[in-house]
Amino acid sequence: MSQSQSQSQSQSQSDVESPPEPASPPDASPSSESDGMTVVSRRAAEPTTDLPWDHFVGLSENRFFARTAGDELVVFPGGLLQGDGRSLQTSNLDAPNSGAHVDRARLELAGIVRDMVSFNAAVNLANRPSLRGVDNYVAVELPPGADRVIVQAGRFDAPFTMENRISDRGLDFLDRSSLARILAVPENKADGLMVHGTSPTRSYYYSAGAFAGDGRVDGMGRAWIAPFKYKPVPDLIRDITIGGSLRFGHAGTASALPVQATQGGFVFLDPHTRWLDGSNVTDVDLRTRGNTSAAALEVNAPITHKYGARFEWALKQQPLETVSASNGQLPVVHGGMELDGWATYGEAWCWVLGDDRIVGEPGLQLPVRLGTLGLPRSLRSLTGVMVAARLEYFAEDLSAGDDPMAAANIISAGTTKMTTLNLAANVWFARRVRATLNYDWNHFSGSSVAFSGLSDSNVQEFSLALALVL
């Protein structure tokens, strides 16, 4: 036998006779912190019964979550309960009474399936159970988890102007500006299909969609770019974004023009109006119908998450028709009118304590995930005090269309102008409890009879809101 064969046989015998090594114990490496949540390392073959209970339920950035063992499904139960107390200071007789009421009350369930399909389901409980005023949608991400292309269908905040895409949870003031809530998108939400997305570095954002409802069909889109992220620049200007929005629509059947009011509820244009000539026609409704067009520009300038400024400008053209009823007879459609308006605002804000990561990035509303904002779980990092000031200007002209006589006899016809100064202080605790102190000074001017009849052209509003954000 050769020497090599002898060595091989000896080695084979040694392998057979040696006792087996003990099996490796399951991976027991300690847990690590990632994006504000506890992640437990485990082998792929480890039975799910060995996972700790806090793997399946817990808090991520102080938001409740529940998930399967392999994160095939992650859900975030939540809700919003907000009560307001408001007081208006004016000598106008038709001003609403001071008082407190529940402004927002909703239950929500958000989630994501295999990091690809996200959803949001909600119900509004402020008056009675309703699906109006809440988001209900399903979205698919391509590629999964990248936020680059998100196809979304259902009801959600319409993609027109930056402020309309800021969630109610993260508003700096008691309500959106007159630009967003009166001129640009009075309905706030829309039913339809939207494609939107952004880059991981937030160097751009785009959105475009088609929407339908109440006899209307609308196309809307919004986009912005962060021009200074494409070159080395100081951090003070790195996150500045510049963008714009477009909206084109057509109303085949007439629907009521939304009520126009201040944040505190003082109505300065009621679509259910009346004639000037004292005729026996008592009710006249202003309704939207025909082609609508609108455009907007925006600039957002956050500085090191502590300070910042925003600016938006928008214009809109909306055709109307007047519908009246007399002595219980069938409604009569009169000639059309034109509603042309524009609005703008400038805002400055500062976080005295904490920073803007408590409320998240404005105007995006991307799918929710574990650790989306990357905040630690300490209460100190989730508690903050923010102050803000905003100056608004709103102007519109309700003029004759194809029936000058009808326009001349409507009490709301003419120009409407409103200048508003908003001041606000927000206190956040644990990112779940919020108190907002709001002051608004509104000054009215214009040529409409509705305004010329005001005994006081100034309306001051004081508001205190308390909210529980789950």
N, C-alpha and C positions, 0 to 999 in steps of 0.2 A: 504494500500500500504506500502510496506516495505521501510525503510530508504534508502537502496541502490538503489531501483527502482526510488525513488523520486529524488535522486541526478543525476541519469543517464538521467532522463527526463529533468531535469533543464539544464544539460550540453548540451543536444541535441538542446534544444530551444535556448540556447545562441549561438551555432554554426550557427544556421539558421539566427538569427537576426543580428549578427555582420556583419558590412560592409566588403566587400572583400578588401584584401591588394592590394596596387598598384603594377602593374607588374614591375619586375626588369628591369632596363634599360640595353640596350646592353652593353657587356663588353667593357669598354673604358679605359682599363689599358694602360699606356704609352708604347710606343715601347721600345724595348731593343736591345742592340748590341750583335750580335753573329757571330763569324767568319768573321768579316769585312762586314756584311750586316745587314740591318735593318729588323727585324722580328716583325710583328704586331700581337698581340694576338687577337683572335676572336673566337666566338662561332661557332660550326659546322653548325648551322642553319642560320648564318648570311648571308644575301644576298651579292653576290659578288659586287653589285653596291656600297656598303658602304665601300669597300676597297679603300685606297688611290691609286692614279695612280702609285706612286713609288713602290708599291708592285709588279706590273706587269713588269716594266722595270726599269733599273738602273745600278749601278756599284757594282760589288763585287770584292774587292781587285783591283779596277781600271780596271776590265774587264767587258765589256757590257754584260747584260743578259736580257732575256725576259722570263716570265713564266706564267703559268695558276694560277688560284686562289689557288688551292690545291697542287701545285707543281707536277701535273701529267706530265707536260712537261716543261723542262727548256732548253733553247737554248742560245748559246754563239756565236754570230756573231763575226768574227775577220778576221785577215789577217796579212801578213808580207810583207813589202816593204824594200828592202835593196840595197843600191848602194855602190859600191866599187871603190876606186881609187888606182891603183897599179903601182909600179915602180920597175924594175929589174935592178940590177947592175951586169953586167958580160960582158966579151968580146966575148962570144959565139954568132955567127952570127944568129943562129936560135932561139934566145930568143924572146919572145913576146914583142911587143911594150908597152910602158907605156901608161896608159889611164884610163878612168873611164867607168863603165858600170853598168847596173842593174843586180845584181847577183841573187836576189830572189824577186819574186813578186807573191803573191798568195792571193786568197780569201778563207775563211774557214767558216764552220758552224758546231760547235760541240754541242752536247746536250745529255740529259739523259731523259728517259721515266720511270716514276714511280720508280725512283732510282734503276732501274734494267737493262734496255736496254740503252746502250750508243752508240753514233755514231759520226763519223767525216766525213764530205764531203768537198772536196777542189778542186780547179782548179789552175793550174800553168799558169801565165800570163807573164812570163819573156820574152819569144820570141813570141809565139802565144798560144792561149788557148790549154792546154794539161792536161792530167791526170797523166803524168809521173812526178816523183819527189815529189808527194804529197800523203798524207794519205787519204784513203777512206775505211772505215771499219764500221762494226757493231759488238757490243760486248754485251754479256749477263753475269750478275754477279749472283753468287750463293754462299751464300744468298745475297739478294739485299743490296747494299751499304756497304758491308763488305770488298771488295777487296781480299777475300781469294781465290776464284775461278772465273776467268774471261775467258770466251770462246769468242775468237775474230776471225772474218773472214773478209778478204778483202786484201787491200794493206797497208803496214805499215813498220816501221823500223824492219829489221830482228833481231831476238833474238840471236845475236852472238857478243860477246865482250860488255863491258860496254859502250864504247864511241859510238858505233853504235846505241845504244838505248837512247842516249842523243839527245833531240830535237834540231833542228837548232836554235831555239829561245834561248837556254841556253848554247851554245858552249862557252868555255873560249877563244878560238882563232878564227881566221877567218874561219878555216875549221877543220875537224877532222884530227887526226894524220895519218901518212903514214901507220901505222898498220891497221887502220880501213878503210880508203878510197882507199888504193891500194891493201893490202894483204888480209885482212879478208873478207870484204864484199864490193867490189868495187861498186856494184849496190845499196848499202845502203838499199833499200826497197825490199820487196818480196811479192808475191801474195800467200795467203794460209790461213791455219787455225792454230791458236795458243791457248794454254791454259797457263795462267800465273796467279800469285797471290802473296800476301804477308800477313803478320800478321799486326794487328793494331799497334804494337810496332816496326815494321820494324826489327824484329829479323831474318827474312829469306825472300828470294824471289826465285821464280822458274818460268821457262818458257820453253815450248817445243812446236814444231810445225812442220807441213809438208807443203812444198811450191813447186810450179810448175810454169813454164813459160819459153819461148824461148827454148823449147826442153829439159829443165832441170827438175829434181825432187830432192829436197833437204830436209833433216831432220836436224833441228837445235834446240839447247837448251842451256839455260844459267841458272845458279843458284848461289846464294851466301848465306852466313850465317853471322850473327853478333854474334860471340861467346861470347863477353863480356856482352851481354844483359841478359844472363842467370844466372848471379851472380853479387853481388854488387861490383862495381869497380869504380874508379874515372871517372868523366865525360870526361876527356881527351881521354880516349880510348874506351869509351862505344859504340860509333857509328862506330867503325872500322868494315868493312866487307871484307870477303875473299871468292872468288868464281872462277868459271871457265865456259867455253863454249865448245861445241862440234858441228861439222858440218860434215855431210856425204851427198854426192850427186852424181848424175849420169847425164851426158849430152848425150842424145841419138842422137841429131843432133848438128852439130857444130854451135857455135855462136862466134862472134868476141871477142877477148880478150880486155878488157877495156884499154884505154890509161892510161899510168902511168906518172904522172906529180907532180911537187911540188905544194904547196899551191898557189903560184903566177902564175902557168900555164906553167912553163918550162917543156917541155916533154922530158923525158929521156928514155922511151921505147914506141915506136909507133907500134901497132900491124899491121899496114900497112907498111911493111918494104920492103927490096930489097935484091937481091943476091950480093955476093961478087965477083963472077967470071966474071962479065961483059957479061953474056949471054943475049940472046934476051928476056928473061923473065923479064919483068919490074915490075910487081906487085906480091908481096907475102904477104898473110894475115896469121896472127897467130890466130887460133881459138881454143876454149876450147871444149874438147870432152872426154868422158869416166868418170871414177870414180874420185871424188874429196874428200879429207879428210882434216880437219883442227881442231885445238884445241887452246884454249887460257886460260890464268890465269889472275886474276885481284885482286888488293887490293885497297880499298878506305878508306882513313883515315881522315874524317873531324873532326875538333876540335872546339867545342863550336860555330859552325856556322861562325867562323871568319877566321880560318886557315885550311889548309889541304894539303894532298898529295895523289897522285894516281900513280899506277903502273899497266901496262899491258904487257903481253908477248903472242905472237901467232906464230904458224907455219902452213904451208899449202903446200899440194902437189896437183898439177893440171896438168893433161896430156893435150897436145896440138896437133894439126895437122897443117901442112902448106898447103896452097892452093894458087896456082899461075895461072896466065892467060897470054897468049902470042898471040900477033897479033890478038886480038879480038876473039880467039878461046874459047871453053868451058873451065871452070876452071879445073885444074888438082890437085888432092889431093896427096900430097907426104906423106912420112912416119911421124910418130908421134914424138913429143918431150916431154920433161918433164920440168915443172916449179916448182922448190922447193924453198921455201922462209921462212924466219922468220923475225919478227920485234918486237921491244919493245920500251917503252917510260916510263919516269918518270916525274911527274909534281908536282910542289908546287905552292900554290895559297894563297892569303891573301886579305881580304876585309878591305880596309883602312877606308871606310865609308859604313855603312850598313852591311848586312850579306847575306849568301848564300840562305836564304829563299826567296829572291827576284826572283831567277831563279828556285827554286824548287829542289826536290830530283833528283839526276842524275840517268839515266838509268832505270827508272821505267815506265814512260808514262802511268799512271793509268787514269781511266775515270775522266773527268773534273766534278767538282761539285761546288756549291756555297760555298765559304769559304774553299777551299781545303787546302790552306796553313796556314790558321788561322792568317793572318796578319791584323793589324788594317788598317783603310782607310787613315791614315795621309800620306801626300806626303813624309814626312821625312823618314818614315819607308820603303817606296818603292823606295827610291833614294840611290844609292850606287856607290862606286868606288872599283874596284877589279883589282889586278895585278897578273900575272901568268907567270911562266917560265916552259918550257918543253924541255927535251932533248930526241931525237928520234934516233933510229938506225934501218935501213932497209937493208936486204940482201936477194938476190935471185939468183938462178942459172938456166939458160935456157940451158939445155943440150940435148944430143942425146937420142932419145927413140929407136924406132925400125928402124930408117933410119939415120945412122950416117952421110951420105953424105949430106942429106938435112940440118941437124943441122950445119954442118961445113960451109955451104955456106950462112947462115943467118947472117946478120950484127949485130943483137941483141943477138946472141948466146954468152954464157959466163956468168960471174958473174957481178952482179950489186950491188953496195953498196952505201948507202947514209946516212950520219950523218947530223942531223938537230937540230939547236937550235932555239926555238921559244920564243919570248918575247911578252907579250900583256898587254895592259891597257884597261879596259872597264869602261865606265861611263854610269850608268843607271839613268834615270829621270822618276819618277812616274811609273816605271816598264813597260813603254810603249815606251820610246825613248832610243836608245842605240847608243853610239859611241865607236868604237873599233880601237885602234892603234896597228898595228901588225908589228913585225920585224922577219924575218926568215933568218938564215944563213945556206945554204946547201953545203955540201962537198961531191963530188962524187969520187968513186974509183971503180976498178973492171977490169976484163979482156976482156969484150966485145969490139968489134971494135967500136961500137957506142960511148963508153966512151973514148977509146984511141984517138979518133979523136977530142975530145973537146979541144979547145984552153984555156979554163979556167975551172978548176975543182971546183971552188967556184961560187955560185950564191947567191947574197943577194937580199932580197925582202922587200920592204916597202909598207905597205897597210894601208889605212884608210877607214873604213866602217861606214856608217850611216844607222840606221834601225829604222823603225816605226813598232812596234809590237802591233797589235790591239787585 
